[in-house]
Amino acid sequence: MRSLQFLLAAAVLAAAAFATAPVQAREYPWCAQYSGQAGGARNCGFVSFQQCLATVSGIGGFCERNSFYTGPEPRRYRRHTEGYER
């Protein structure tokens, strides 16, 4: 009986692991290029230019547009013609 419960629990966990949706990376429009003695680093996780500037202020670096940012998905508008007469 215990082995049946174990197999059932294992099957449920396996199904849950495969049923999750894949995670997709999100691109942001602004990047911070940090200057430093070891060559610096780059962080493209900023929503606004001001947010990026606040991060690099005091630690050195500059902000620039993320060349990989494509913008939000275009919204599809449905035209409602119900109740509309010409």
Order of alpha helices (4+ residues) and beta strands (2+ residues): alpha-beta-beta-alpha-beta
